[in-house]
Amino acid sequence: METEKEGFVPKHYSILSDILFFADYFKREEPMVLVLSALEILLKSVTPLIGIWLPKLTIDLVEQGVTVTRAAAVLGGFVLVMIIVNGTGQTVQGGKYNLYNQQRITVMGKLFLKSLRIRYADVESSEMKKIYVKAQGSVNGGDWSAMSKTVSGTVDLLVNIISFALYSTLLGFLNIWVLAVLIGLSLINYALSLRHIRKQEAYREEDAATWKHFNSVSNAMGNPMGAKDVRIFGMKHWLLQLREIVLGERAAVQKKIQRTAAFYFGIGLLLSAVRDLGAYAWLLYQASNGRLRAGDFVLYFGAITGFSVFVNGVMNAIADLRQAANGTDYLRAYLELPEEDRISGNRHVEELARLISIEFRDVSFSYGHRQDVQDEEQGHGEDITEGKQVFSHLNLTIHAGEKIALVGINGAGKTTLVKLLCGMYDPDEGQILINGIDRNEFPREELYELFSVVFQETMILPFTVGENLSMDRIERIDEERAWECLDKAELGDFFREQNIDLHRYMTRTLMKDGLELSGGQKQRFLLARALYKDSPILILDEPTAALDPIAESQVYDSYRQYTEGKTAVFISHRLASTRFSDRILLLDDGRIVEMGTHEELMHRGGAYAEMFELQSSYYSKDSEIQEI
C-alpha cells in the first residue's frame, strides 16, 4: 500500500477483478447468492424473448384462421409461461436481495474484527481510519453501497449481454447486413455512453468536494453545541452567506452534469430514432414485397427496438460497477492489511510470577510513516512525520511491585512509552523484557492479559453495568468482586444510594432510562473495570483528570490499597499526585532526564522541582482567590 501527501491511494482493481472478488466471497459465505443470481440471469434473459414472440404468435394464429378455442388455449398457455417466468424471476430476485443484504451486515462485522487483528499502530493511524470509514461505506450504504451495486450491476450486465446476443442471433436470420448496421450503430452508442460515464466520473469528484463543503457549513449551522457561539459572535449572517456560496457551487456543478447528460441523451435519442425509423422502413419494404409475413414483421421490429434497450442496459450496468469500484478498492485494501500475530510464542504468561518486572533494554522507536497520532495526554492530534524518532536507545527497569509515575510536557513520549509497554507498538530496535524474558516470546493475546489499563477515553457500551465492568456476559460476572471494585473506586455507595444494580443498562443509546455517568464518575468506573480484571500490571493514564481536587485526593488516598501486589504505572500532569509513587520519571523529548522519589527530585532542584513549584504557585493563587 502507498501513503502519499494527499492521502492513502488504494490499489485500483478492474471491474472483472471486483466481480470475481465478490463471487469468491459468496462462494465461501453464502453460495445461494450465486445460485439465485445465475437463475435470475437466465429468467431475465429469456423474458424479453418471450415478450416479442407473443405478438408474432397472436398474428400467426389469426392468419392461420384457427378456432377461437384453440387460439385461446395456445395464447393462454403462452401467457401462463410468461407469468410463471416473471413470478419466478421476481421471487428469485427478492431471495437474492435478502441474502446479499444479510451478507452486508456480515461484512461490516468482518471489518470490525479485522480492525482488532491488525497492528494497533495501523488502527491508530488517521490514514487507516479513513480507509476503515470508506470500507464501511462500501457495504453500509444500502442499495447504493459498492457491494450491492456490484451484485446488481453484474446481474444486469450479464442479462443485457445475453439478451443482446440472443436478439443478434435472431436478427441474423433476417439479414446479415441489417444486423451489421445495427451492431455498428450500437457500438457508436456504446462509445458515446462510455464517454458520458467518464464525464460523469470527472464531475463526481468536483461534486463530492462541493457536497463536503455544503455539509460542513450545514453541520455548523445545525449543531446545537455551537448555538451559543453563533449568537455571541454574531455568526448568523456570515454562515448564511457561506451557505449561499456553497449552494451556488453545487448548483454550478449540477448544471454542468445536467447539461452533459442532456447532450449525450440527445445524441443517443437521435441515433435510436435513425435506427428505429430506418429499420421500420426496411421492414415495411420487405413486407410490401411479400418477403415478410405480418408476424415476422412484428417479431423483427421488436428485436430491433430491443437493441437500444440492451445497449443502454449494458452501459448503465458498467456505470454502476465503475461507481462501485472505488468503494470496493477501499474494502479490499482494508481486508488485505497484514494482521498482527497474536497466537505464536514459545512461552506462556502462566509461568510468570505474580509480581512483574519490566525492562526496556536499548529500545529505539520511531513512527515509520506519516500519521496523526492521538496524544492522550492532551486529547488532540500530534502530527508525527515520517522517520521522527521518539526514543533512542532507551534503558529503563521497572521493578516488580514498583509504583512508577511518568511526568513531562505534552509530546515528551509518555503515552508512547505506555503503548510500547502494553504491546501496542513494537520497538524498532532493542528488547522489552517481562521478568527477564523477551516479550515477543509470549503470544500477544496472553501478553495483553498482564495489563489492566485506564485510558483517558471512556468506552461505556450500551450494556449492563456488570457487563461494562467485567467486559463479559452478565451470567459470568462475579458480583461480589464487582461490588468490591466499585467500592475501591469510590463509586459503590453512589450506586447503592441510587438503587443501581449490576443489571441496570448504561447509556441511553438503547434504553431511555439508561444510566448516564458524569465525567468523574466515568473515570471512577473505568478504574473499577481495571481493578476487576485484576491483572498484575496496572496502568493509569491521567486517572483523575475529570475529578475535582477533593475526589482526586480520595483516589490517591486509596492508591496504595488498590495497587497492592501489582506493578503500577501512571501518567499525570498534576505533579502533586506523584508523591504517592515509589519513583518518578521525568520525560523530555523521548529521554528520561530525571528519576527518583518526589523528595529526591525536589531536593535536586532540577526541572521537576521547577515544574512542581510552578504548579503549586497556581494552586496557592487559586486557594487565595477562593478565600477572598
DOKOLZA-52716 format. One record per residue (C-alpha): x, y, z; residue number from 0. Coordinates in nm, 3 decimals. Example, Ala and Ser with C-alpha at 12.3 -4.5 7.8 and 13.67 -1.06 7.14 Angstrom:
1.230, -0.450, 0.780, 0
1.367, -0.106, 0.714, 1
***
This chain:
0.000, 0.000, 0.000, 0
0.103, 0.358, -0.058, 1
0.073, 0.668, 0.154, 2
0.100, 0.989, -0.044, 3
0.092, 1.350, 0.063, 4
-0.269, 1.384, -0.042, 5
-0.362, 1.068, 0.147, 6
-0.384, 0.697, 0.104, 7
-0.437, 0.570, -0.250, 8
-0.555, 0.207, -0.260, 9
-0.468, -0.033, -0.538, 10
-0.719, 0.004, -0.821, 11
-0.879, -0.320, -0.938, 12
-1.059, -0.386, -1.265, 13
-1.436, -0.439, -1.279, 14
-1.377, -0.808, -1.357, 15
-1.148, -0.840, -1.055, 16
-1.414, -0.685, -0.829, 17
-1.681, -0.920, -0.966, 18
-1.456, -1.222, -0.903, 19
-1.374, -1.091, -0.555, 20
-1.739, -1.083, -0.450, 21
-1.810, -1.410, -0.633, 22
-1.535, -1.577, -0.432, 23
-1.673, -1.422, -0.112, 24
-2.027, -1.551, -0.175, 25
-1.892, -1.891, -0.274, 26
-1.740, -1.918, 0.075, 27
-2.002, -1.740, 0.283, 28
-2.339, -1.772, 0.104, 29
-2.334, -1.983, -0.216, 30
-2.711, -1.940, -0.264, 31
-2.648, -1.582, -0.375, 32
-2.456, -1.719, -0.674, 33
-2.720, -1.986, -0.744, 34
-3.006, -1.735, -0.731, 35
-2.808, -1.481, -0.936, 36
-2.750, -1.740, -1.210, 37
-3.119, -1.832, -1.210, 38
-3.218, -1.464, -1.219, 39
-2.986, -1.403, -1.517, 40
-3.140, -1.696, -1.705, 41
-3.500, -1.591, -1.638, 42
-3.443, -1.222, -1.711, 43
-3.266, -1.307, -2.035, 44
-3.550, -1.530, -2.156, 45
-3.836, -1.299, -2.055, 46
-3.779, -1.030, -2.326, 47
-3.751, -1.300, -2.591, 48
-4.084, -1.447, -2.485, 49
-4.230, -1.096, -2.489, 50
-4.153, -1.036, -2.859, 51
-4.269, -1.386, -2.961, 52
-4.617, -1.339, -2.810, 53
-4.737, -1.073, -3.064, 54
-4.595, -1.283, -3.352, 55
-4.776, -1.590, -3.224, 56
-5.103, -1.400, -3.198, 57
-5.082, -1.266, -3.555, 58
-4.979, -1.608, -3.689, 59
-5.283, -1.769, -3.527, 60
-5.513, -1.507, -3.680, 61
-5.357, -1.552, -4.026, 62
-5.393, -1.928, -3.999, 63
-5.763, -1.888, -3.917, 64
-5.755, -2.122, -3.617, 65
-6.063, -2.155, -3.398, 66
-6.111, -1.919, -3.107, 67
-6.089, -2.208, -2.861, 68
-5.755, -2.328, -2.995, 69
-5.615, -1.973, -3.018, 70
-5.724, -1.902, -2.661, 71
-5.563, -2.227, -2.542, 72
-5.231, -2.154, -2.718, 73
-5.218, -1.791, -2.610, 74
-5.333, -1.879, -2.259, 75
-5.054, -2.135, -2.229, 76
-4.805, -1.883, -2.361, 77
-4.923, -1.615, -2.116, 78
-4.914, -1.869, -1.832, 79
-4.550, -1.946, -1.913, 80
-4.472, -1.572, -1.906, 81
-4.647, -1.532, -1.570, 82
-4.456, -1.826, -1.427, 83
-4.124, -1.699, -1.561, 84
-4.189, -1.343, -1.437, 85
-4.316, -1.462, -1.098, 86
-4.023, -1.697, -1.051, 87
-3.784, -1.423, -1.156, 88
-3.929, -1.179, -0.901, 89
-3.915, -1.443, -0.626, 90
-3.557, -1.532, -0.710, 91
-3.457, -1.164, -0.720, 92
-3.619, -1.100, -0.382, 93
-3.449, -1.401, -0.224, 94
-3.111, -1.299, -0.361, 95
-3.167, -0.941, -0.242, 96
-3.237, -1.053, 0.115, 97
-2.938, -1.288, 0.122, 98
-2.676, -1.042, 0.000, 99
-2.814, -0.770, 0.226, 100
-2.764, -1.005, 0.522, 101
-2.409, -1.054, 0.398, 102
-2.353, -0.678, 0.401, 103
-2.408, -0.691, 0.778, 104
-2.168, -0.986, 0.796, 105
-1.900, -0.793, 0.607, 106
-1.943, -0.499, 0.848, 107
-1.866, -0.745, 1.128, 108
-1.563, -0.874, 0.938, 109
-1.432, -0.519, 0.902, 110
-1.468, -0.464, 1.277, 111
-1.294, -0.794, 1.356, 112
-1.022, -0.704, 1.106, 113
-0.963, -0.378, 1.293, 114
-0.897, -0.586, 1.606, 115
-0.647, -0.812, 1.431, 116
-0.426, -0.559, 1.251, 117
-0.141, -0.378, 1.422, 118
-0.259, -0.121, 1.673, 119
-0.027, 0.135, 1.511, 120
-0.231, 0.092, 1.191, 121
-0.562, 0.122, 1.378, 122
-0.442, 0.445, 1.535, 123
-0.321, 0.598, 1.211, 124
-0.552, 0.864, 1.068, 125
-0.491, 0.721, 0.720, 126
-0.613, 0.378, 0.831, 127
-0.913, 0.536, 1.000, 128
-1.010, 0.696, 0.669, 129
-0.973, 0.363, 0.490, 130
-1.188, 0.197, 0.756, 131
-1.463, 0.456, 0.719, 132
-1.459, 0.426, 0.338, 133
-1.453, 0.047, 0.360, 134
-1.757, 0.061, 0.589, 135
-1.930, 0.291, 0.343, 136
-1.873, 0.037, 0.066, 137
-2.109, -0.207, 0.241, 138
-2.315, 0.020, 0.466, 139
-2.497, 0.230, 0.207, 140
-2.795, 0.006, 0.136, 141
-2.877, -0.034, -0.232, 142
-2.621, 0.238, -0.311, 143
-2.335, 0.054, -0.140, 144
-2.047, -0.082, -0.351, 145
-2.133, -0.438, -0.252, 146
-2.499, -0.404, -0.357, 147
-2.415, -0.222, -0.679, 148
-2.157, -0.485, -0.773, 149
-2.407, -0.768, -0.725, 150
-2.698, -0.599, -0.902, 151
-2.471, -0.445, -1.167, 152
-2.315, -0.782, -1.251, 153
-2.657, -0.944, -1.290, 154
-2.783, -0.656, -1.509, 155
-2.465, -0.659, -1.720, 156
-2.489, -1.032, -1.794, 157
-2.864, -1.014, -1.859, 158
-2.821, -0.737, -2.114, 159
-2.520, -0.901, -2.281, 160
-2.703, -1.236, -2.314, 161
-3.020, -1.066, -2.437, 162
-2.817, -0.866, -2.688, 163
-2.658, -1.190, -2.813, 164
-2.997, -1.365, -2.841, 165
-3.152, -1.076, -3.032, 166
-2.845, -1.056, -3.259, 167
-2.878, -1.426, -3.338, 168
-3.248, -1.381, -3.417, 169
-3.180, -1.084, -3.645, 170
-2.903, -1.274, -3.818, 171
-3.173, -1.491, -3.974, 172
-3.337, -1.180, -4.118, 173
-3.039, -1.020, -4.295, 174
-2.672, -1.019, -4.203, 175
-2.625, -0.663, -4.334, 176
-2.912, -0.530, -4.125, 177
-2.750, -0.694, -3.823, 178
-2.413, -0.537, -3.912, 179
-2.565, -0.187, -3.938, 180
-2.749, -0.232, -3.608, 181
-2.435, -0.354, -3.431, 182
-2.238, -0.061, -3.579, 183
-2.494, 0.191, -3.450, 184
-2.493, 0.014, -3.113, 185
-2.115, 0.039, -3.093, 186
-2.133, 0.412, -3.165, 187
-2.394, 0.443, -2.890, 188
-2.169, 0.236, -2.661, 189
-1.869, 0.463, -2.728, 190
-2.076, 0.773, -2.659, 191
-2.209, 0.621, -2.338, 192
-1.855, 0.539, -2.224, 193
-1.753, 0.899, -2.288, 194
-2.056, 1.015, -2.089, 195
-1.959, 0.789, -1.798, 196
-1.607, 0.933, -1.795, 197
-1.751, 1.285, -1.793, 198
-1.978, 1.191, -1.503, 199
-1.685, 1.048, -1.308, 200
-1.485, 1.365, -1.363, 201
-1.775, 1.574, -1.235, 202
-1.835, 1.338, -0.945, 203
-1.507, 1.439, -0.780, 204
-1.600, 1.805, -0.814, 205
-1.950, 1.733, -0.688, 206
-1.812, 1.543, -0.387, 207
-1.594, 1.841, -0.294, 208
-1.888, 2.083, -0.309, 209
-2.105, 1.836, -0.116, 210
-1.840, 1.813, 0.156, 211
-1.822, 2.193, 0.172, 212
-2.201, 2.214, 0.191, 213
-2.218, 1.953, 0.469, 214
-1.955, 2.129, 0.678, 215
-2.150, 2.457, 0.664, 216
-2.485, 2.280, 0.724, 217
-2.343, 2.094, 1.023, 218
-2.207, 2.416, 1.169, 219
-2.548, 2.582, 1.129, 220
-2.743, 2.286, 1.265, 221
-2.517, 2.191, 1.554, 222
-2.687, 2.276, 1.887, 223
-2.346, 2.271, 2.057, 224
-2.242, 2.574, 1.853, 225
-2.561, 2.773, 1.902, 226
-2.405, 2.980, 2.181, 227
-2.106, 3.079, 1.966, 228
-2.329, 3.167, 1.671, 229
-2.525, 3.409, 1.891, 230
-2.238, 3.555, 2.091, 231
-2.008, 3.613, 1.793, 232
-2.282, 3.722, 1.552, 233
-2.204, 3.443, 1.304, 234
-2.557, 3.411, 1.161, 235
-2.514, 3.637, 0.858, 236
-2.165, 3.502, 0.786, 237
-2.292, 3.143, 0.792, 238
-2.588, 3.233, 0.571, 239
-2.351, 3.393, 0.319, 240
-2.133, 3.082, 0.324, 241
-2.443, 2.871, 0.270, 242
-2.539, 3.074, -0.037, 243
-2.185, 3.038, -0.173, 244
-2.175, 2.659, -0.134, 245
-2.528, 2.626, -0.273, 246
-2.410, 2.824, -0.575, 247
-2.110, 2.593, -0.611, 248
-2.334, 2.288, -0.601, 249
-2.579, 2.441, -0.846, 250
-2.296, 2.516, -1.092, 251
-2.168, 2.159, -1.078, 252
-2.520, 2.016, -1.109, 253
-2.583, 2.240, -1.410, 254
-2.273, 2.102, -1.583, 255
-2.381, 1.747, -1.503, 256
-2.732, 1.806, -1.635, 257
-2.606, 1.986, -1.947, 258
-2.370, 1.698, -2.027, 259
-2.641, 1.440, -1.962, 260
-2.884, 1.627, -2.189, 261
-2.621, 1.646, -2.467, 262
-2.547, 1.273, -2.466, 263
-2.913, 1.186, -2.417, 264
-3.000, 1.391, -2.726, 265
-2.736, 1.220, -2.938, 266
-2.849, 0.879, -2.811, 267
-3.210, 0.968, -2.891, 268
-3.114, 1.077, -3.243, 269
-2.922, 0.753, -3.307, 270
-3.213, 0.547, -3.174, 271
-3.457, 0.736, -3.399, 272
-3.236, 0.683, -3.705, 273
-3.201, 0.315, -3.625, 274
-3.569, 0.253, -3.548, 275
-3.706, 0.457, -3.842, 276
-3.456, 0.303, -4.082, 277
-3.535, -0.047, -3.959, 278
-3.908, 0.021, -3.975, 279
-3.879, 0.148, -4.333, 280
-3.671, -0.152, -4.437, 281
-3.912, -0.398, -4.273, 282
-4.208, -0.228, -4.444, 283
-4.028, -0.256, -4.777, 284
-3.967, -0.627, -4.718, 285
-4.327, -0.685, -4.609, 286
-4.470, -0.495, -4.909, 287
-4.269, -0.718, -5.142, 288
-4.410, -1.026, -4.973, 289
-4.078, -1.128, -4.820, 290
-4.202, -1.090, -4.463, 291
-4.522, -1.213, -4.306, 292
-4.701, -0.986, -4.060, 293
-4.599, -1.196, -3.761, 294
-4.232, -1.191, -3.863, 295
-4.255, -0.815, -3.917, 296
-4.370, -0.764, -3.555, 297
-4.107, -1.011, -3.424, 298
-3.813, -0.848, -3.602, 299
-3.924, -0.495, -3.526, 300
-3.945, -0.584, -3.157, 301
-3.595, -0.733, -3.176, 302
-3.452, -0.423, -3.346, 303
-3.615, -0.191, -3.092, 304
-3.476, -0.404, -2.808, 305
-3.121, -0.337, -2.926, 306
-3.118, 0.012, -2.777, 307
-3.264, -0.113, -2.452, 308
-2.988, -0.368, -2.410, 309
-2.707, -0.134, -2.514, 310
-2.830, 0.122, -2.260, 311
-2.865, -0.158, -2.006, 312
-2.503, -0.263, -2.060, 313
-2.384, 0.095, -2.016, 314
-2.592, 0.156, -1.703, 315
-2.457, -0.167, -1.552, 316
-2.097, -0.068, -1.635, 317
-2.158, 0.277, -1.484, 318
-2.285, 0.114, -1.162, 319
-1.987, -0.121, -1.149, 320
-1.740, 0.162, -1.209, 321
-1.908, 0.369, -0.939, 322
-1.882, 0.074, -0.700, 323
-1.516, 0.015, -0.786, 324
-1.381, 0.299, -0.571, 325
-1.555, 0.176, -0.257, 326
-1.458, -0.183, -0.332, 327
-1.093, -0.077, -0.364, 328
-1.102, 0.054, -0.006, 329
-1.288, -0.253, 0.120, 330
-1.031, -0.486, -0.034, 331
-0.741, -0.268, 0.083, 332
-0.858, -0.285, 0.445, 333
-0.935, -0.657, 0.438, 334
-0.591, -0.725, 0.290, 335
-0.400, -0.537, 0.563, 336
-0.142, -0.763, 0.732, 337
-0.262, -0.897, 1.064, 338
-0.080, -0.895, 1.394, 339
0.045, -1.237, 1.504, 340
-0.126, -1.287, 1.839, 341
-0.102, -1.660, 1.897, 342
0.255, -1.765, 1.825, 343
0.510, -1.779, 2.105, 344
0.722, -2.031, 2.290, 345
0.642, -1.913, 2.643, 346
0.321, -1.859, 2.837, 347
0.232, -1.594, 3.095, 348
0.119, -1.864, 3.341, 349
0.485, -1.937, 3.414, 350
0.547, -1.581, 3.534, 351
0.541, -1.483, 3.899, 352
0.252, -1.264, 4.016, 353
0.483, -0.965, 4.063, 354
0.604, -0.848, 3.724, 355
0.920, -0.658, 3.638, 356
0.964, -0.477, 3.307, 357
1.287, -0.379, 3.137, 358
1.337, -0.158, 2.832, 359
1.677, -0.263, 2.701, 360
1.833, -0.030, 2.444, 361
1.488, 0.044, 2.292, 362
1.452, 0.275, 1.992, 363
1.119, 0.365, 1.838, 364
1.004, 0.591, 1.554, 365
0.686, 0.636, 1.357, 366
0.756, 0.470, 1.025, 367
0.504, 0.662, 0.815, 368
0.313, 0.984, 0.837, 369
0.017, 0.958, 1.068, 370
-0.176, 1.167, 1.314, 371
-0.129, 1.001, 1.650, 372
-0.382, 1.075, 1.918, 373
-0.200, 1.236, 2.208, 374
-0.397, 1.100, 2.500, 375
-0.223, 1.332, 2.739, 376
-0.388, 1.633, 2.582, 377
-0.673, 1.492, 2.375, 378
-0.560, 1.635, 2.045, 379
-0.368, 1.506, 1.746, 380
0.010, 1.524, 1.748, 381
0.147, 1.532, 1.395, 382
0.416, 1.269, 1.367, 383
0.622, 1.295, 1.049, 384
0.793, 1.010, 0.874, 385
1.114, 0.900, 1.042, 386
1.067, 1.102, 1.361, 387
1.238, 0.912, 1.640, 388
1.059, 0.918, 1.973, 389
1.303, 0.703, 2.173, 390
1.669, 0.638, 2.101, 391
1.841, 0.354, 2.292, 392
1.615, 0.392, 2.595, 393
1.707, 0.185, 2.901, 394
1.463, 0.157, 3.190, 395
1.384, -0.103, 3.454, 396
1.053, -0.108, 3.642, 397
1.096, -0.340, 3.935, 398
0.837, -0.596, 4.039, 399
0.569, -0.433, 4.254, 400
0.706, -0.081, 4.196, 401
0.477, 0.221, 4.153, 402
0.608, 0.446, 3.876, 403
0.485, 0.791, 3.774, 404
0.551, 0.930, 3.425, 405
0.553, 1.310, 3.404, 406
0.660, 1.562, 3.145, 407
0.534, 1.819, 2.899, 408
0.300, 1.727, 2.614, 409
0.473, 1.528, 2.342, 410
0.751, 1.408, 2.573, 411
0.672, 1.044, 2.490, 412
0.475, 0.934, 2.797, 413
0.182, 0.780, 2.610, 414
0.414, 0.625, 2.351, 415
0.612, 0.462, 2.631, 416
0.295, 0.313, 2.780, 417
0.184, 0.180, 2.441, 418
0.524, 0.019, 2.392, 419
0.492, -0.128, 2.739, 420
0.147, -0.276, 2.665, 421
0.250, -0.424, 2.333, 422
0.051, -0.179, 2.122, 423
0.373, -0.074, 1.947, 424
0.683, -0.276, 1.863, 425
1.028, -0.117, 1.905, 426
1.248, -0.059, 1.601, 427
1.549, -0.180, 1.797, 428
1.616, -0.331, 2.137, 429
1.407, -0.552, 2.364, 430
1.126, -0.519, 2.614, 431
1.161, -0.787, 2.882, 432
0.892, -0.925, 3.112, 433
1.052, -1.082, 3.420, 434
1.369, -1.111, 3.216, 435
1.200, -1.280, 2.916, 436
1.168, -1.108, 2.577, 437
0.801, -1.021, 2.547, 438
0.798, -1.146, 2.185, 439
0.830, -1.499, 2.322, 440
0.476, -1.468, 2.462, 441
0.165, -1.482, 2.239, 442
0.031, -1.128, 2.204, 443
-0.314, -1.235, 2.329, 444
-0.158, -1.365, 2.651, 445
0.061, -1.056, 2.684, 446
-0.250, -0.834, 2.695, 447
-0.374, -1.036, 2.994, 448
-0.092, -0.890, 3.202, 449
-0.227, -0.535, 3.180, 450
-0.522, -0.351, 3.331, 451
-0.532, -0.003, 3.180, 452
-0.742, 0.307, 3.242, 453
-0.718, 0.525, 2.933, 454
-0.843, 0.881, 2.912, 455
-1.102, 0.785, 2.652, 456
-1.411, 0.645, 2.820, 457
-1.557, 0.339, 2.649, 458
-1.900, 0.280, 2.801, 459
-2.113, 0.042, 2.592, 460
-2.497, 0.023, 2.588, 461
-2.485, -0.292, 2.802, 462
-2.549, -0.356, 3.169, 463
-2.332, -0.217, 3.450, 464
-2.199, -0.566, 3.519, 465
-2.113, -0.633, 3.154, 466
-1.938, -0.296, 3.121, 467
-1.745, -0.364, 3.438, 468
-1.635, -0.721, 3.362, 469
-1.630, -0.696, 2.980, 470
-1.806, -1.033, 2.983, 471
-2.155, -1.180, 2.970, 472
-2.382, -1.096, 3.262, 473
-2.420, -1.459, 3.375, 474
-2.043, -1.493, 3.418, 475
-1.995, -1.192, 3.647, 476
-1.853, -1.236, 3.996, 477
-2.094, -0.996, 4.167, 478
-1.908, -0.988, 4.497, 479
-1.583, -0.890, 4.326, 480
-1.770, -0.637, 4.109, 481
-1.906, -0.451, 4.413, 482
-1.567, -0.470, 4.584, 483
-1.407, -0.299, 4.283, 484
-1.680, -0.033, 4.269, 485
-1.616, 0.037, 4.638, 486
-1.240, 0.069, 4.582, 487
-1.311, 0.318, 4.304, 488
-1.535, 0.520, 4.543, 489
-1.843, 0.450, 4.331, 490
-2.017, 0.171, 4.525, 491
-2.201, 0.394, 4.775, 492
-2.338, 0.613, 4.495, 493
-2.476, 0.309, 4.311, 494
-2.642, 0.176, 4.626, 495
-2.795, 0.514, 4.714, 496
-2.942, 0.540, 4.362, 497
-3.057, 0.175, 4.364, 498
-2.833, 0.096, 4.068, 499
-2.758, -0.274, 4.041, 500
-2.533, -0.469, 3.807, 501
-2.826, -0.540, 3.573, 502
-2.901, -0.172, 3.506, 503
-2.832, -0.070, 3.146, 504
-2.582, 0.207, 3.081, 505
-2.614, 0.498, 2.835, 506
-2.939, 0.593, 2.663, 507
-2.841, 0.453, 2.326, 508
-3.076, 0.157, 2.365, 509
-3.267, 0.231, 2.686, 510
-3.448, 0.556, 2.768, 511
-3.367, 0.510, 3.139, 512
-3.007, 0.406, 3.074, 513
-2.752, 0.511, 3.334, 514
-2.557, 0.823, 3.239, 515
-2.247, 0.896, 3.448, 516
-2.069, 1.228, 3.487, 517
-1.712, 1.269, 3.362, 518
-1.561, 1.199, 3.702, 519
-1.791, 0.902, 3.762, 520
-1.694, 0.754, 3.427, 521
-1.328, 0.781, 3.527, 522
-1.401, 0.602, 3.853, 523
-1.598, 0.335, 3.667, 524
-1.305, 0.271, 3.433, 525
-1.082, 0.235, 3.737, 526
-1.326, -0.022, 3.879, 527
-1.314, -0.208, 3.546, 528
-0.934, -0.219, 3.557, 529
-0.943, -0.344, 3.915, 530
-1.198, -0.613, 3.823, 531
-0.965, -0.751, 3.556, 532
-0.707, -0.782, 3.834, 533
-0.403, -0.800, 3.608, 534
-0.056, -0.790, 3.766, 535
0.029, -0.461, 3.591, 536
-0.197, -0.158, 3.643, 537
-0.158, 0.144, 3.413, 538
-0.346, 0.468, 3.475, 539
-0.340, 0.744, 3.213, 540
-0.450, 1.065, 3.387, 541
-0.690, 0.875, 3.617, 542
-0.804, 1.190, 3.797, 543
-0.822, 1.434, 3.504, 544
-1.201, 1.465, 3.533, 545
-1.213, 1.472, 3.915, 546
-1.234, 1.769, 4.147, 547
-0.948, 1.819, 4.399, 548
-1.137, 1.650, 4.686, 549
-1.227, 1.345, 4.477, 550
-0.870, 1.337, 4.345, 551
-0.738, 1.332, 4.700, 552
-0.970, 1.041, 4.786, 553
-0.846, 0.841, 4.488, 554
-0.481, 0.889, 4.579, 555
-0.550, 0.809, 4.943, 556
-0.665, 0.468, 4.814, 557
-0.383, 0.440, 4.561, 558
-0.164, 0.218, 4.778, 559
-0.460, -0.004, 4.858, 560
-0.569, -0.087, 4.503, 561
-0.213, -0.116, 4.369, 562
-0.101, -0.351, 4.643, 563
0.062, -0.661, 4.496, 564
0.082, -0.502, 4.150, 565
0.334, -0.322, 3.936, 566
0.178, 0.016, 3.863, 567
0.248, 0.295, 3.614, 568
0.051, 0.615, 3.585, 569
0.073, 0.927, 3.375, 570
-0.008, 1.256, 3.538, 571
0.010, 1.627, 3.468, 572
-0.065, 1.713, 3.830, 573
0.270, 1.670, 3.996, 574
0.114, 1.677, 4.343, 575
-0.010, 1.324, 4.275, 576
0.337, 1.186, 4.205, 577
0.441, 1.180, 4.572, 578
0.241, 0.859, 4.610, 579
0.484, 0.679, 4.375, 580
0.798, 0.486, 4.455, 581
0.978, 0.651, 4.166, 582
0.907, 0.941, 3.929, 583
1.035, 0.955, 3.571, 584
1.051, 1.296, 3.406, 585
1.047, 1.257, 3.027, 586
1.157, 1.524, 2.783, 587
1.181, 1.467, 2.407, 588
1.188, 1.089, 2.448, 589
1.459, 1.091, 2.715, 590
1.445, 1.027, 3.088, 591
1.602, 1.348, 3.215, 592
1.529, 1.298, 3.585, 593
1.444, 0.998, 3.800, 594
1.381, 0.950, 4.170, 595
1.130, 0.990, 4.450, 596
0.938, 1.314, 4.498, 597
1.165, 1.416, 4.785, 598
1.484, 1.333, 4.593, 599
1.378, 1.530, 4.288, 600
1.267, 1.829, 4.496, 601
1.600, 1.823, 4.680, 602
1.785, 1.812, 4.348, 603
1.615, 2.135, 4.241, 604
1.602, 2.047, 3.873, 605
1.330, 2.058, 3.609, 606
1.086, 1.852, 3.817, 607
1.120, 2.079, 4.118, 608
1.072, 2.385, 3.897, 609
0.756, 2.238, 3.741, 610
0.621, 2.134, 4.080, 611
0.672, 2.475, 4.238, 612
0.519, 2.646, 3.935, 613
0.205, 2.430, 3.965, 614
0.198, 2.480, 4.342, 615
0.202, 2.857, 4.297, 616
-0.109, 2.834, 4.080, 617
-0.281, 2.614, 4.336, 618
-0.190, 2.869, 4.604, 619
-0.331, 3.156, 4.396, 620
-0.650, 2.955, 4.340, 621
-0.681, 2.900, 4.714, 622
-0.631, 3.271, 4.784, 623
-0.896, 3.363, 4.528, 624
-1.140, 3.115, 4.681, 625
-1.075, 3.257, 5.032, 626
-1.141, 3.610, 4.905, 627
***
